[in-house]
Amino acid sequence: MSEVLQIAQTAWVQRVLGVKLGDGARTPTAGDFRREWQQSLAAWREAIEDVDQQMAALGAACRSTKDPWLVRIAEMGLPAVTGNHKTPLMAACMDVTAAPPDKLPAAAAKAQQAVAAFAQHIATNPQVLGCDANPFGVKVSIRSTLGLALKSLNDTLRLAAP
């Protein structure tokens, strides 16, 4: 088995299963974290783009009704539904990406707080539920799509947080 594959598997076992492997197991390095972080960020960006497209389709369906209230809702779009969580999370992610090794744990802890706040918002916000269960037949999956991406970010941040 290649060393890179073994490192990835060990990191996965520790992160996902919460099991610290015994002798011979290698602790993930800063390079391992950076690779996983870039993958998690890419998954997050893809999830946000997917949901943005879903919300654009929902907005078009709302606008087509010509109902002033639904048109107004359509104009608000994803930023209104996600509250003030996307921008702070993106800023925290940029801080993690730019953090030197000695500042990484603090940046990761701050990013985890932003991830947790965003995840809580999408899990409990009635507007999110309303969009996901819209009556227009438009597939919208804010909770599941963003929820999985936020979990990936959080799991990766655990590797660097204190």
C-alpha positions as CSV (number, residue, x, y, z in Angstrom):
1,M,0.0,0.0,0.0
2,S,1.4,3.4,-0.9
3,E,2.3,5.7,2.0
4,V,-0.1,8.4,0.7
5,L,-3.0,6.0,0.7
6,Q,-2.1,4.7,4.1
7,I,-2.0,8.3,5.5
8,A,-5.3,9.1,3.9
9,Q,-6.9,6.0,5.4
10,T,-5.5,6.6,8.8
11,A,-6.7,10.2,8.8
12,W,-10.1,9.1,7.7
13,V,-10.4,6.5,10.4
14,Q,-9.4,9.0,13.0
15,R,-11.7,11.8,11.7
16,V,-14.8,9.7,10.8
17,L,-14.7,6.9,13.4
18,G,-12.9,8.9,16.1
19,V,-10.5,6.0,16.6
20,K,-6.8,6.8,17.3
21,L,-4.9,4.0,15.7
22,G,-2.1,2.3,17.7
23,D,1.6,1.9,17.1
24,G,2.8,2.5,13.6
25,A,0.0,4.9,12.8
26,R,1.1,8.2,11.6
27,T,-0.5,11.5,12.8
28,P,-1.7,13.5,9.9
29,T,0.8,16.2,8.9
30,A,0.1,19.9,8.1
31,G,0.4,18.8,4.4
32,D,-2.3,16.2,4.9
33,F,-4.6,18.8,6.5
34,R,-3.9,21.2,3.6
35,R,-4.8,18.6,1.0
36,E,-8.0,17.6,2.8
37,W,-8.9,21.3,3.4
38,Q,-8.6,22.1,-0.3
39,Q,-10.9,19.1,-1.1
40,S,-13.4,20.2,1.5
41,L,-13.4,23.8,0.2
42,A,-13.9,22.5,-3.3
43,A,-16.9,20.5,-2.1
44,W,-18.3,23.5,-0.3
45,R,-18.0,25.7,-3.4
46,E,-19.7,23.1,-5.5
47,A,-22.5,22.8,-3.0
48,I,-23.0,26.5,-2.8
49,E,-23.1,26.8,-6.6
50,D,-25.6,23.9,-6.8
51,V,-27.9,25.6,-4.3
52,D,-27.5,28.9,-6.0
53,Q,-28.7,27.3,-9.2
54,Q,-31.6,25.6,-7.4
55,M,-32.6,29.0,-5.9
56,A,-32.4,30.7,-9.3
57,A,-34.8,28.1,-10.6
58,L,-37.1,28.6,-7.6
59,G,-36.9,32.3,-8.1
60,A,-38.0,31.9,-11.8
61,A,-40.9,29.8,-10.7
62,C,-41.9,32.5,-8.1
63,R,-41.6,35.3,-10.6
64,S,-43.7,33.5,-13.2
65,T,-46.7,33.6,-10.8
66,K,-46.7,37.5,-11.1
67,D,-47.7,37.5,-7.4
68,P,-46.0,40.6,-5.9
69,W,-45.1,38.7,-2.6
70,L,-43.6,35.8,-4.5
71,V,-41.7,38.1,-6.8
72,R,-40.3,39.9,-3.8
73,I,-39.2,36.6,-2.3
74,A,-37.6,35.6,-5.6
75,E,-35.5,38.8,-5.6
76,M,-34.1,38.1,-2.2
77,G,-32.6,34.7,-3.2
78,L,-30.2,32.6,-1.3
79,P,-28.6,35.3,0.8
80,A,-31.9,36.0,2.5
81,V,-32.5,32.3,3.1
82,T,-29.0,31.6,4.5
83,G,-29.1,34.7,6.7
84,N,-25.8,36.3,7.5
85,H,-23.9,33.0,7.6
86,K,-22.3,32.6,4.2
87,T,-20.0,35.6,4.3
88,P,-18.6,35.0,7.8
89,L,-18.0,31.4,6.9
90,M,-16.2,32.3,3.7
91,A,-14.0,34.8,5.6
92,A,-13.2,32.2,8.2
93,C,-12.3,29.7,5.4
94,M,-10.0,32.2,3.8
95,D,-8.3,32.8,7.2
96,V,-7.7,29.0,7.6
97,T,-6.3,28.8,4.0
98,A,-3.9,31.7,4.7
99,A,-3.0,30.8,8.3
100,P,0.6,29.9,9.0
101,P,1.1,26.7,11.0
102,D,1.3,28.5,14.4
103,K,-2.0,30.3,13.7
104,L,-3.9,27.4,12.1
105,P,-5.5,26.0,15.3
106,A,-7.0,29.3,16.2
107,A,-8.2,29.9,12.6
108,A,-9.7,26.4,12.5
109,A,-11.5,26.9,15.8
110,K,-13.0,30.2,14.5
111,A,-14.0,28.5,11.3
112,Q,-15.7,25.7,13.2
113,Q,-17.8,28.2,15.0
114,A,-18.9,29.7,11.7
115,V,-19.6,26.2,10.3
116,A,-21.7,25.3,13.4
117,A,-23.7,28.5,13.2
118,F,-24.5,28.0,9.5
119,A,-25.4,24.3,10.1
120,Q,-27.7,25.3,12.9
121,H,-29.3,27.9,10.8
122,I,-30.1,25.6,7.8
123,A,-31.3,22.9,10.2
124,T,-33.8,25.1,12.0
125,N,-34.8,28.0,9.7
126,P,-38.4,27.8,8.4
127,Q,-37.4,29.6,5.2
128,V,-34.9,26.9,4.4
129,L,-37.5,24.2,5.0
130,G,-40.0,26.2,2.8
131,C,-37.6,26.4,-0.1
132,D,-36.7,22.7,0.2
133,A,-40.4,21.8,0.3
134,N,-41.6,24.4,-2.2
135,P,-44.9,23.7,-4.0
136,F,-43.6,24.7,-7.5
137,G,-42.0,21.3,-8.2
138,V,-38.5,22.8,-8.3
139,K,-35.9,20.6,-6.7
140,V,-34.2,22.5,-3.9
141,S,-32.0,20.8,-1.4
142,I,-30.5,23.4,0.8
143,R,-30.4,21.3,4.0
144,S,-28.9,18.2,2.5
145,T,-26.6,19.8,0.0
146,L,-25.1,22.5,2.3
147,G,-25.4,20.2,5.3
148,L,-23.1,17.6,3.8
149,A,-20.6,20.2,2.7
150,L,-20.6,21.9,6.1
151,K,-20.0,18.5,7.7
152,S,-17.0,17.9,5.4
153,L,-15.6,21.3,6.4
154,N,-16.1,20.7,10.0
155,D,-14.6,17.2,9.9
156,T,-11.5,18.6,8.2
157,L,-11.2,21.5,10.6
158,R,-11.1,19.0,13.5
159,L,-7.7,17.9,12.2
160,A,-6.3,21.4,12.8
161,A,-8.4,22.8,15.7
162,P,-6.9,22.7,19.2
